Amino acid sequence: MRAAAEVLGIKQPTLVTQINRLERDLGQALLERAQRGRAMKPAPFGETVLAAARTVIIDR
């Protein structure tokens, strides 16, 4: 999260807040939170949202 926030030019807590709001608004988890020894990764619904976003970006 820290690296992603840096790339976006925002603070980590701001990014976490925005992701939490998106998940609340969409009603599903976008990320599987990191657990000891495992990296954070997209949840199945997050993969779907990511694919849709990539389609929108490519179709511009």
PQR file with spaces between the fields and no chain letter, atoms N, CA, C, O and H, PARSE charges and radii, in Angstrom:
ATOM       1  N    MET     1       0.825   -1.186    0.000 -0.4000 1.5000
ATOM       2  CA   MET     1       0.000    0.000    0.000 -0.0000 2.0000
ATOM       3  C    MET     1       0.872    1.255    0.000  0.5500 1.7000
ATOM       4  O    MET     1       0.567    2.247   -0.661 -0.5500 1.4000
ATOM       5  N    ARG     2       1.945    1.182    0.745 -0.4000 1.5000
ATOM       6  CA   ARG     2       2.819    2.356    0.826 -0.0000 2.0000
ATOM       7  C    ARG     2       3.359    2.728   -0.544  0.5500 1.7000
ATOM       8  O    ARG     2       3.341    3.897   -0.927 -0.5500 1.4000
ATOM       9  H    ARG     2       2.193    0.376    1.282  0.4000 1.0000
ATOM      10  N    ALA     3       3.842    1.728   -1.287 -0.4000 1.5000
ATOM      11  CA   ALA     3       4.402    1.997   -2.613 -0.0000 2.0000
ATOM      12  C    ALA     3       3.328    2.523   -3.569  0.5500 1.7000
ATOM      13  O    ALA     3       3.584    3.442   -4.347 -0.5500 1.4000
ATOM      14  H    ALA     3       3.856    0.778   -0.976  0.4000 1.0000
ATOM      15  N    ALA     4       2.138    1.946   -3.512 -0.4000 1.5000
ATOM      16  CA   ALA     4       1.048    2.408   -4.379 -0.0000 2.0000
ATOM      17  C    ALA     4       0.681    3.849   -4.057  0.5500 1.7000
ATOM      18  O    ALA     4       0.466    4.657   -4.961 -0.5500 1.4000
ATOM      19  H    ALA     4       1.929    1.200   -2.881  0.4000 1.0000
ATOM      20  N    ALA     5       0.611    4.170   -2.776 -0.4000 1.5000
ATOM      21  CA   ALA     5       0.283    5.533   -2.370 -0.0000 2.0000
ATOM      22  C    ALA     5       1.354    6.511   -2.869  0.5500 1.7000
ATOM      23  O    ALA     5       1.035    7.608   -3.329 -0.5500 1.4000
ATOM      24  H    ALA     5       0.786    3.514   -2.041  0.4000 1.0000
ATOM      25  N    GLU     6       2.608    6.109   -2.775 -0.4000 1.5000
ATOM      26  CA   GLU     6       3.690    6.976   -3.254 -0.0000 2.0000
ATOM      27  C    GLU     6       3.556    7.240   -4.750  0.5500 1.7000
ATOM      28  O    GLU     6       3.709    8.377   -5.196 -0.5500 1.4000
ATOM      29  H    GLU     6       2.867    5.218   -2.402  0.4000 1.0000
ATOM      30  N    VAL     7       3.271    6.199   -5.524 -0.4000 1.5000
ATOM      31  CA   VAL     7       3.106    6.358   -6.974 -0.0000 2.0000
ATOM      32  C    VAL     7       1.953    7.310   -7.279  0.5500 1.7000
ATOM      33  O    VAL     7       2.028    8.100   -8.220 -0.5500 1.4000
ATOM      34  H    VAL     7       3.147    5.276   -5.162  0.4000 1.0000
ATOM      35  N    LEU     8       0.893    7.234   -6.487 -0.4000 1.5000
ATOM      36  CA   LEU     8      -0.277    8.090   -6.690 -0.0000 2.0000
ATOM      37  C    LEU     8      -0.087    9.490   -6.120  0.5500 1.7000
ATOM      38  O    LEU     8      -0.879   10.391   -6.397 -0.5500 1.4000
ATOM      39  H    LEU     8       0.833    6.592   -5.723  0.4000 1.0000
ATOM      40  N    GLY     9       0.955    9.669   -5.331 -0.4000 1.5000
ATOM      41  CA   GLY     9       1.228   10.975   -4.750 -0.0000 2.0000
ATOM      42  C    GLY     9       0.310   11.327   -3.590  0.5500 1.7000
ATOM      43  O    GLY     9       0.013   12.496   -3.345 -0.5500 1.4000
ATOM      44  H    GLY     9       1.599    8.937   -5.107  0.4000 1.0000
ATOM      45  N    ILE    10      -0.139   10.283   -2.875 -0.4000 1.5000
ATOM      46  CA   ILE    10      -0.997   10.493   -1.703 -0.0000 2.0000
ATOM      47  C    ILE    10      -0.425    9.731   -0.517  0.5500 1.7000
ATOM      48  O    ILE    10       0.498    8.931   -0.671 -0.5500 1.4000
ATOM      49  H    ILE    10       0.102    9.334   -3.075  0.4000 1.0000
ATOM      50  N    LYS    11      -0.970    9.979    0.653 -0.4000 1.5000
ATOM      51  CA   LYS    11      -0.528    9.280    1.860 -0.0000 2.0000
ATOM      52  C    LYS    11      -1.220    7.919    1.940  0.5500 1.7000
ATOM      53  O    LYS    11      -2.329    7.745    1.435 -0.5500 1.4000
ATOM      54  H    LYS    11      -1.720   10.629    0.778  0.4000 1.0000
ATOM      55  N    GLN    12      -0.556    6.960    2.579 -0.4000 1.5000
ATOM      56  CA   GLN    12      -1.097    5.608    2.693 -0.0000 2.0000
ATOM      57  C    GLN    12      -2.475    5.574    3.353  0.5500 1.7000
ATOM      58  O    GLN    12      -3.353    4.873    2.852 -0.5500 1.4000
ATOM      59  H    GLN    12       0.345    7.101    2.990  0.4000 1.0000
ATOM      60  N    PRO    13      -2.708    6.295    4.449 -0.5600 1.5000
ATOM      61  CA   PRO    13      -4.047    6.244    5.063  0.2800 2.0000
ATOM      62  C    PRO    13      -5.151    6.737    4.122  0.5500 1.7000
ATOM      63  O    PRO    13      -6.281    6.251    4.177 -0.5500 1.4000
ATOM      64  N    THR    14      -4.823    7.696    3.268 -0.4000 1.5000
ATOM      65  CA   THR    14      -5.799    8.199    2.303 -0.0000 2.0000
ATOM      66  C    THR    14      -6.166    7.102    1.303  0.5500 1.7000
ATOM      67  O    THR    14      -7.339    6.921    0.977 -0.5500 1.4000
ATOM      68  H    THR    14      -3.906    8.091    3.223  0.4000 1.0000
ATOM      69  N    LEU    15      -5.162    6.376    0.820 -0.4000 1.5000
ATOM      70  CA   LEU    15      -5.413    5.284   -0.115 -0.0000 2.0000
ATOM      71  C    LEU    15      -6.259    4.196    0.539  0.5500 1.7000
ATOM      72  O    LEU    15      -7.210    3.702   -0.066 -0.5500 1.4000
ATOM      73  H    LEU    15      -4.209    6.523    1.084  0.4000 1.0000
ATOM      74  N    VAL    16      -5.922    3.824    1.755 -0.4000 1.5000
ATOM      75  CA   VAL    16      -6.680    2.789    2.469 -0.0000 2.0000
ATOM      76  C    VAL    16      -8.130    3.224    2.654  0.5500 1.7000
ATOM      77  O    VAL    16      -9.046    2.425    2.461 -0.5500 1.4000
ATOM      78  H    VAL    16      -5.149    4.225    2.247  0.4000 1.0000
ATOM      79  N    THR    17      -8.341    4.473    3.022 -0.4000 1.5000
ATOM      80  CA   THR    17      -9.698    5.001    3.201 -0.0000 2.0000
ATOM      81  C    THR    17     -10.479    4.915    1.896  0.5500 1.7000
ATOM      82  O    THR    17     -11.639    4.503    1.896 -0.5500 1.4000
ATOM      83  H    THR    17      -7.597    5.122    3.178  0.4000 1.0000
ATOM      84  N    GLN    18      -9.863    5.297    0.794 -0.4000 1.5000
ATOM      85  CA   GLN    18     -10.543    5.272   -0.499 -0.0000 2.0000
ATOM      86  C    GLN    18     -10.880    3.846   -0.929  0.5500 1.7000
ATOM      87  O    GLN    18     -11.968    3.599   -1.449 -0.5500 1.4000
ATOM      88  H    GLN    18      -8.921    5.632    0.793  0.4000 1.0000
ATOM      89  N    ILE    19      -9.970    2.922   -0.719 -0.4000 1.5000
ATOM      90  CA   ILE    19     -10.246    1.519   -1.057 -0.0000 2.0000
ATOM      91  C    ILE    19     -11.382    0.987   -0.198  0.5500 1.7000
ATOM      92  O    ILE    19     -12.274    0.304   -0.701 -0.5500 1.4000
ATOM      93  H    ILE    19      -9.086    3.123   -0.297  0.4000 1.0000
ATOM      94  N    ASN    20     -11.358    1.296    1.094 -0.4000 1.5000
ATOM      95  CA   ASN    20     -12.431    0.846    1.980 -0.0000 2.0000
ATOM      96  C    ASN    20     -13.786    1.411    1.548  0.5500 1.7000
ATOM      97  O    ASN    20     -14.796    0.710    1.597 -0.5500 1.4000
ATOM      98  H    ASN    20     -10.634    1.851    1.503  0.4000 1.0000
ATOM      99  N    ARG    21     -13.807    2.667    1.130 -0.4000 1.5000
ATOM     100  CA   ARG    21     -15.061    3.280    0.654 -0.0000 2.0000
ATOM     101  C    ARG    21     -15.556    2.594   -0.614  0.5500 1.7000
ATOM     102  O    ARG    21     -16.747    2.315   -0.752 -0.5500 1.4000
ATOM     103  H    ARG    21     -12.986    3.237    1.091  0.4000 1.0000
ATOM     104  N    LEU    22     -14.645    2.327   -1.534 -0.4000 1.5000
ATOM     105  CA   LEU    22     -15.029    1.634   -2.764 -0.0000 2.0000
ATOM     106  C    LEU    22     -15.616    0.266   -2.446  0.5500 1.7000
ATOM     107  O    LEU    22     -16.654   -0.116   -2.988 -0.5500 1.4000
ATOM     108  H    LEU    22     -13.677    2.554   -1.422  0.4000 1.0000
ATOM     109  N    GLU    23     -14.946   -0.467   -1.567 -0.4000 1.5000
ATOM     110  CA   GLU    23     -15.445   -1.788   -1.192 -0.0000 2.0000
ATOM     111  C    GLU    23     -16.822   -1.689   -0.546  0.5500 1.7000
ATOM     112  O    GLU    23     -17.698   -2.511   -0.819 -0.5500 1.4000
ATOM     113  H    GLU    23     -14.103   -0.157   -1.127  0.4000 1.0000
ATOM     114  N    ARG    24     -17.014   -0.704    0.297 -0.4000 1.5000
ATOM     115  CA   ARG    24     -18.322   -0.511    0.935 -0.0000 2.0000
ATOM     116  C    ARG    24     -19.380   -0.164   -0.108  0.5500 1.7000
ATOM     117  O    ARG    24     -20.474   -0.729   -0.101 -0.5500 1.4000
ATOM     118  H    ARG    24     -16.303   -0.037    0.519  0.4000 1.0000
ATOM     119  N    ASP    25     -19.054    0.760   -0.998 -0.4000 1.5000
ATOM     120  CA   ASP    25     -20.007    1.179   -2.021 -0.0000 2.0000
ATOM     121  C    ASP    25     -20.349    0.053   -2.998  0.5500 1.7000
ATOM     122  O    ASP    25     -21.497   -0.077   -3.421 -0.5500 1.4000
ATOM     123  H    ASP    25     -18.166    1.219   -1.003  0.4000 1.0000
ATOM     124  N    LEU    26     -19.360   -0.754   -3.350 -0.4000 1.5000
ATOM     125  CA   LEU    26     -19.570   -1.847   -4.296 -0.0000 2.0000
ATOM     126  C    LEU    26     -20.121   -3.107   -3.631  0.5500 1.7000
ATOM     127  O    LEU    26     -20.648   -3.995   -4.301 -0.5500 1.4000
ATOM     128  H    LEU    26     -18.427   -0.649   -3.006  0.4000 1.0000
ATOM     129  N    GLY    27     -19.995   -3.171   -2.314 -0.4000 1.5000
ATOM     130  CA   GLY    27     -20.551   -4.298   -1.565 -0.0000 2.0000
ATOM     131  C    GLY    27     -19.716   -5.561   -1.585  0.5500 1.7000
ATOM     132  O    GLY    27     -20.184   -6.626   -1.182 -0.5500 1.4000
ATOM     133  H    GLY    27     -19.568   -2.449   -1.769  0.4000 1.0000
ATOM     134  N    GLN    28     -18.481   -5.452   -2.052 -0.4000 1.5000
ATOM     135  CA   GLN    28     -17.604   -6.621   -2.088 -0.0000 2.0000
ATOM     136  C    GLN    28     -16.157   -6.186   -1.901  0.5500 1.7000
ATOM     137  O    GLN    28     -15.796   -5.035   -2.147 -0.5500 1.4000
ATOM     138  H    GLN    28     -18.100   -4.587   -2.379  0.4000 1.0000
ATOM     139  N    ALA    29     -15.348   -7.126   -1.463 -0.4000 1.5000
ATOM     140  CA   ALA    29     -13.929   -6.845   -1.263 -0.0000 2.0000
ATOM     141  C    ALA    29     -13.207   -6.747   -2.601  0.5500 1.7000
ATOM     142  O    ALA    29     -13.429   -7.562   -3.497 -0.5500 1.4000
ATOM     143  H    ALA    29     -15.641   -8.061   -1.263  0.4000 1.0000
ATOM     144  N    LEU    30     -12.351   -5.755   -2.727 -0.4000 1.5000
ATOM     145  CA   LEU    30     -11.504   -5.612   -3.903 -0.0000 2.0000
ATOM     146  C    LEU    30     -10.150   -6.282   -3.689  0.5500 1.7000
ATOM     147  O    LEU    30      -9.516   -6.737   -4.641 -0.5500 1.4000
ATOM     148  H    LEU    30     -12.171   -5.094   -1.998  0.4000 1.0000
ATOM     149  N    LEU    31      -9.716   -6.339   -2.437 -0.4000 1.5000
ATOM     150  CA   LEU    31      -8.402   -6.888   -2.100 -0.0000 2.0000
ATOM     151  C    LEU    31      -8.512   -7.959   -1.035  0.5500 1.7000
ATOM     152  O    LEU    31      -9.356   -7.891   -0.141 -0.5500 1.4000
ATOM     153  H    LEU    31     -10.232   -5.969   -1.664  0.4000 1.0000
ATOM     154  N    GLU    32      -7.642   -8.949   -1.147 -0.4000 1.5000
ATOM     155  CA   GLU    32      -7.437   -9.899   -0.060 -0.0000 2.0000
ATOM     156  C    GLU    32      -6.277   -9.347    0.741  0.5500 1.7000
ATOM     157  O    GLU    32      -5.146   -9.297    0.259 -0.5500 1.4000
ATOM     158  H    GLU    32      -6.957   -9.005   -1.873  0.4000 1.0000
ATOM     159  N    ARG    33      -6.560   -8.931    1.969 -0.4000 1.5000
ATOM     160  CA   ARG    33      -5.540   -8.280    2.790 -0.0000 2.0000
ATOM     161  C    ARG    33      -4.377   -9.230    3.071  0.5500 1.7000
ATOM     162  O    ARG    33      -4.553  -10.441    3.201 -0.5500 1.4000
ATOM     163  H    ARG    33      -7.480   -8.972    2.360  0.4000 1.0000
ATOM     164  N    ALA    34      -3.201   -8.650    3.159 -0.4000 1.5000
ATOM     165  CA   ALA    34      -1.993   -9.423    3.430 -0.0000 2.0000
ATOM     166  C    ALA    34      -2.089  -10.102    4.781  0.5500 1.7000
ATOM     167  O    ALA    34      -2.584   -9.532    5.753 -0.5500 1.4000
ATOM     168  H    ALA    34      -3.058   -7.666    3.054  0.4000 1.0000
ATOM     169  N    GLN    35      -1.611  -11.312    4.819 -0.4000 1.5000
ATOM     170  CA   GLN    35      -1.528  -12.037    6.079 -0.0000 2.0000
ATOM     171  C    GLN    35      -0.065  -12.435    6.254  0.5500 1.7000
ATOM     172  O    GLN    35       0.721  -12.410    5.306 -0.5500 1.4000
ATOM     173  H    GLN    35      -1.209  -11.775    4.029  0.4000 1.0000
ATOM     174  N    ARG    36       0.266  -12.786    7.433 -0.4000 1.5000
ATOM     175  CA   ARG    36       1.657  -13.111    7.737 -0.0000 2.0000
ATOM     176  C    ARG    36       2.256  -14.034    6.676  0.5500 1.7000
ATOM     177  O    ARG    36       1.780  -15.151    6.471 -0.5500 1.4000
ATOM     178  H    ARG    36      -0.372  -12.807    8.203  0.4000 1.0000
ATOM     179  N    GLY    37       3.305  -13.553    6.006 -0.4000 1.5000
ATOM     180  CA   GLY    37       4.001  -14.349    5.014 -0.0000 2.0000
ATOM     181  C    GLY    37       3.363  -14.340    3.634  0.5500 1.7000
ATOM     182  O    GLY    37       3.888  -14.961    2.710 -0.5500 1.4000
ATOM     183  H    GLY    37       3.691  -12.646    6.173  0.4000 1.0000
ATOM     184  N    ARG    38       2.233  -13.642    3.478 -0.4000 1.5000
ATOM     185  CA   ARG    38       1.564  -13.593    2.177 -0.0000 2.0000
ATOM     186  C    ARG    38       1.360  -12.149    1.750  0.5500 1.7000
ATOM     187  O    ARG    38       1.057  -11.284    2.572 -0.5500 1.4000
ATOM     188  H    ARG    38       1.807  -13.138    4.229  0.4000 1.0000
ATOM     189  N    ALA    39       1.526  -11.903    0.490 -0.4000 1.5000
ATOM     190  CA   ALA    39       1.343  -10.552   -0.036 -0.0000 2.0000
ATOM     191  C    ALA    39      -0.140  -10.263   -0.262  0.5500 1.7000
ATOM     192  O    ALA    39      -0.945  -11.181   -0.414 -0.5500 1.4000
ATOM     193  H    ALA    39       1.772  -12.605   -0.178  0.4000 1.0000
ATOM     194  N    MET    40      -0.485   -8.989   -0.283 -0.4000 1.5000
ATOM     195  CA   MET    40      -1.839   -8.569   -0.612 -0.0000 2.0000
ATOM     196  C    MET    40      -2.054   -8.834   -2.096  0.5500 1.7000
ATOM     197  O    MET    40      -1.141   -8.663   -2.905 -0.5500 1.4000
ATOM     198  H    MET    40       0.170   -8.243   -0.160  0.4000 1.0000
ATOM     199  N    LYS    41      -3.271   -9.253   -2.450 -0.4000 1.5000
ATOM     200  CA   LYS    41      -3.579   -9.487   -3.855 -0.0000 2.0000
ATOM     201  C    LYS    41      -5.045   -9.167   -4.110  0.5500 1.7000
ATOM     202  O    LYS    41      -5.838   -9.072   -3.173 -0.5500 1.4000
ATOM     203  H    LYS    41      -4.013   -9.391   -1.794  0.4000 1.0000
ATOM     204  N    PRO    42      -5.404   -9.001   -5.377 -0.5600 1.5000
ATOM     205  CA   PRO    42      -6.804   -8.700   -5.676  0.2800 2.0000
ATOM     206  C    PRO    42      -7.708   -9.871   -5.292  0.5500 1.7000
ATOM     207  O    PRO    42      -7.350  -11.034   -5.483 -0.5500 1.4000
ATOM     208  N    ALA    43      -8.871   -9.553   -4.753 -0.4000 1.5000
ATOM     209  CA   ALA    43      -9.903  -10.554   -4.500 -0.0000 2.0000
ATOM     210  C    ALA    43     -10.528  -10.904   -5.853  0.5500 1.7000
ATOM     211  O    ALA    43     -10.325  -10.173   -6.822 -0.5500 1.4000
ATOM     212  H    ALA    43      -9.161   -8.609   -4.598  0.4000 1.0000
ATOM     213  N    PRO    44     -11.274  -11.991   -5.939 -0.5600 1.5000
ATOM     214  CA   PRO    44     -11.917  -12.323   -7.219  0.2800 2.0000
ATOM     215  C    PRO    44     -12.729  -11.161   -7.805  0.5500 1.7000
ATOM     216  O    PRO    44     -12.644  -10.895   -9.004 -0.5500 1.4000
ATOM     217  N    PHE    45     -13.505  -10.474   -6.980 -0.4000 1.5000
ATOM     218  CA   PHE    45     -14.262   -9.324   -7.465 -0.0000 2.0000
ATOM     219  C    PHE    45     -13.319   -8.205   -7.895  0.5500 1.7000
ATOM     220  O    PHE    45     -13.597   -7.500   -8.865 -0.5500 1.4000
ATOM     221  H    PHE    45     -13.573  -10.690   -6.006  0.4000 1.0000
ATOM     222  N    GLY    46     -12.221   -8.039   -7.192 -0.4000 1.5000
ATOM     223  CA   GLY    46     -11.221   -7.039   -7.565 -0.0000 2.0000
ATOM     224  C    GLY    46     -10.625   -7.326   -8.932  0.5500 1.7000
ATOM     225  O    GLY    46     -10.353   -6.399   -9.696 -0.5500 1.4000
ATOM     226  H    GLY    46     -11.995   -8.611   -6.404  0.4000 1.0000
ATOM     227  N    GLU    47     -10.419   -8.597   -9.250 -0.4000 1.5000
ATOM     228  CA   GLU    47      -9.920   -8.985  -10.571 -0.0000 2.0000
ATOM     229  C    GLU    47     -10.918   -8.576  -11.653  0.5500 1.7000
ATOM     230  O    GLU    47     -10.528   -8.102  -12.720 -0.5500 1.4000
ATOM     231  H    GLU    47     -10.639   -9.350   -8.629  0.4000 1.0000
ATOM     232  N    THR    48     -12.214   -8.765  -11.367 -0.4000 1.5000
ATOM     233  CA   THR    48     -13.259   -8.395  -12.316 -0.0000 2.0000
ATOM     234  C    THR    48     -13.272   -6.891  -12.548  0.5500 1.7000
ATOM     235  O    THR    48     -13.360   -6.430  -13.686 -0.5500 1.4000
ATOM     236  H    THR    48     -12.531   -9.150  -10.501  0.4000 1.0000
ATOM     237  N    VAL    49     -13.183   -6.128  -11.462 -0.4000 1.5000
ATOM     238  CA   VAL    49     -13.156   -4.668  -11.567 -0.0000 2.0000
ATOM     239  C    VAL    49     -11.904   -4.217  -12.319  0.5500 1.7000
ATOM     240  O    VAL    49     -11.971   -3.318  -13.157 -0.5500 1.4000
ATOM     241  H    VAL    49     -13.112   -6.503  -10.537  0.4000 1.0000
ATOM     242  N    LEU    50     -10.783   -4.829  -12.025 -0.4000 1.5000
ATOM     243  CA   LEU    50      -9.532   -4.490  -12.700 -0.0000 2.0000
ATOM     244  C    LEU    50      -9.633   -4.748  -14.203  0.5500 1.7000
ATOM     245  O    LEU    50      -9.204   -3.914  -15.000 -0.5500 1.4000
ATOM     246  H    LEU    50     -10.729   -5.559  -11.344  0.4000 1.0000
ATOM     247  N    ALA    51     -10.189   -5.881  -14.594 -0.4000 1.5000
ATOM     248  CA   ALA    51     -10.343   -6.203  -16.024 -0.0000 2.0000
ATOM     249  C    ALA    51     -11.256   -5.179  -16.702  0.5500 1.7000
ATOM     250  O    ALA    51     -10.977   -4.742  -17.819 -0.5500 1.4000
ATOM     251  H    ALA    51     -10.538   -6.558  -13.946  0.4000 1.0000
ATOM     252  N    ALA    52     -12.343   -4.798  -16.033 -0.4000 1.5000
ATOM     253  CA   ALA    52     -13.262   -3.796  -16.596 -0.0000 2.0000
ATOM     254  C    ALA    52     -12.566   -2.446  -16.744  0.5500 1.7000
ATOM     255  O    ALA    52     -12.749   -1.757  -17.748 -0.5500 1.4000
ATOM     256  H    ALA    52     -12.571   -5.154  -15.126  0.4000 1.0000
ATOM     257  N    ALA    53     -11.771   -2.069  -15.750 -0.4000 1.5000
ATOM     258  CA   ALA    53     -11.050   -0.789  -15.811 -0.0000 2.0000
ATOM     259  C    ALA    53     -10.036   -0.798  -16.944  0.5500 1.7000
ATOM     260  O    ALA    53      -9.878    0.202  -17.645 -0.5500 1.4000
ATOM     261  H    ALA    53     -11.622   -2.628  -14.935  0.4000 1.0000
ATOM     262  N    ARG    54      -9.357   -1.906  -17.126 -0.4000 1.5000
ATOM     263  CA   ARG    54      -8.390   -1.995  -18.216 -0.0000 2.0000
ATOM     264  C    ARG    54      -9.093   -1.871  -19.576  0.5500 1.7000
ATOM     265  O    ARG    54      -8.564   -1.239  -20.492 -0.5500 1.4000
ATOM     266  H    ARG    54      -9.486   -2.718  -16.556  0.4000 1.0000
ATOM     267  N    THR    55     -10.254   -2.458  -19.704 -0.4000 1.5000
ATOM     268  CA   THR    55     -11.027   -2.353  -20.944 -0.0000 2.0000
ATOM     269  C    THR    55     -11.394   -0.903  -21.228  0.5500 1.7000
ATOM     270  O    THR    55     -11.282   -0.438  -22.363 -0.5500 1.4000
ATOM     271  H    THR    55     -10.683   -2.971  -18.961  0.4000 1.0000
ATOM     272  N    VAL    56     -11.827   -0.198  -20.205 -0.4000 1.5000
ATOM     273  CA   VAL    56     -12.193    1.208  -20.371 -0.0000 2.0000
ATOM     274  C    VAL    56     -10.979    2.027  -20.791  0.5500 1.7000
ATOM     275  O    VAL    56     -11.082    2.880  -21.673 -0.5500 1.4000
ATOM     276  H    VAL    56     -11.918   -0.575  -19.284  0.4000 1.0000
ATOM     277  N    ILE    57      -9.853    1.780  -20.180 -0.4000 1.5000
ATOM     278  CA   ILE    57      -8.631    2.524  -20.503 -0.0000 2.0000
ATOM     279  C    ILE    57      -8.163    2.224  -21.922  0.5500 1.7000
ATOM     280  O    ILE    57      -7.755    3.131  -22.648 -0.5500 1.4000
ATOM     281  H    ILE    57      -9.769    1.087  -19.464  0.4000 1.0000
ATOM     282  N    ILE    58      -8.220    0.972  -22.313 -0.4000 1.5000
ATOM     283  CA   ILE    58      -7.762    0.566  -23.648 -0.0000 2.0000
ATOM     284  C    ILE    58      -8.683    1.144  -24.724  0.5500 1.7000
ATOM     285  O    ILE    58      -8.220    1.528  -25.798 -0.5500 1.4000
ATOM     286  H    ILE    58      -8.551    0.236  -21.723  0.4000 1.0000
ATOM     287  N    ASP    59      -9.982    1.205  -24.438 -0.4000 1.5000
ATOM     288  CA   ASP    59     -10.962    1.680  -25.421 -0.0000 2.0000
ATOM     289  C    ASP    59     -10.986    3.195  -25.583  0.5500 1.7000
ATOM     290  O    ASP    59     -11.744    3.706  -26.406 -0.5500 1.4000
ATOM     291  H    ASP    59     -10.358    0.893  -23.566  0.4000 1.0000
ATOM     292  N    ARG    60     -10.193    3.911  -24.835 -0.4000 1.5000
ATOM     293  CA   ARG    60     -10.176    5.380  -24.931 -0.0000 2.0000
ATOM     294  C    ARG    60      -9.723    5.852  -26.243  0.5500 1.7000
ATOM     295  O    ARG    60      -9.656    7.059  -26.475 -0.5500 1.4000
ATOM     296  H    ARG    60      -9.577    3.495  -24.166  0.4000 1.0000
